[in-house]
Structures are given as C-alpha cells and as structure tokens.
Amino acid sequence: MKKALFWLSIAYLMFQSAPVWAQTIDVPFEIKKTGTGNQSLIFISGFASSGDVWKATTAHFETEFTCYTFKMAGFAGIKPQKDPSFEKLKNYLLI
C-alpha cells in the first residue's frame, strides 16, 4: 500500500509540473468562439483587420450557429508569428 501511495504521489507531482515541460506552439491565429448552435460558421478576418469586423455578422448568426472568428497573428494586437508564411497557415487550418 505504501508503495502504491508513493508512486501515485510521484505521478501526481509529474502531472502538476507537466506545463513546465510543454513546448509552446507558434500558432498563426487566435480563435474566438461565440454561439451554441449545432452547425458551425467560420469567419476569417483579412490580414489588415481584426476579427471585430465580423461582430455584427456573428451577433446575427450566433443564436442558431456556433461561430468561430479567426484573428491573424501580427494584426490587431496579436503577437506576430516567427517566420510567417501562407504554407504554415494552411497547415494549421488543415489540422
């Protein structure tokens, strides 16, 4: 019993410190989720604007849809991505 408690304690400590070991991913966008509908709508802002350009549109649809508004890195106060490219953006969107 003491052995099991010891190993459970070790496992607990490892899981508590896991975020320290986690790698950060340089994601090229942020996503804001609104609404609770069964179907989803995706809104992608332009490279020179924030996701706020979709506020009126998402407000209209979020009663029937779940809306996901993408804000691109490097614009509208979002931290720029290191070595940005359309290829990286495409790969993140296809995951």
Buried (B, 14 or more C-beta within 10 A) or exposed (E): EEEEEEEEEEEEEEEEEEEEEEEEEBBBBBEBEBBEEEEEBEBBBEEEEBBEBBBEEBEEBBEEBBBBBBBBBBBBEBEEBEEBEEEBBEEBEEE
